[in-house]
Amino acid sequence: MTEDRWHSVDEVAAYLGVKRDTLYKWIDRKNMPAHKVGRLWKFKLKEVDKWVKLGSHAASSNRAAQKR
C-alpha cells in the first residue's frame, strides 16, 4: 500500500489488524482521522499512523473508562 493514495475501511482495518466495526466506532467516538467521500469513508495512512502514535485511540478509551 502506498501512503499517497486514499485507503478504504477494509484496507485500514487489515493494516491495523482490527475489524471494520472497530474503525467505525473509532471514527464516531474517538475522532479517528477519516474523510467521507459520498457514502464511503477514506483514510490517509499518514494520518492514521499519527493518530495511533499520539495515543488518541487509547486516551479516549481511558477517559470513557474513568467516567464509569
Secondary structure, DSSP 8 states (H G I E B T S, - for coil): --TTS-B-HHHHHHHHT--HHHHHHHHHHS----EEETTEEEB-HHHHHHHHHTTHHHHHHHHHHHH-
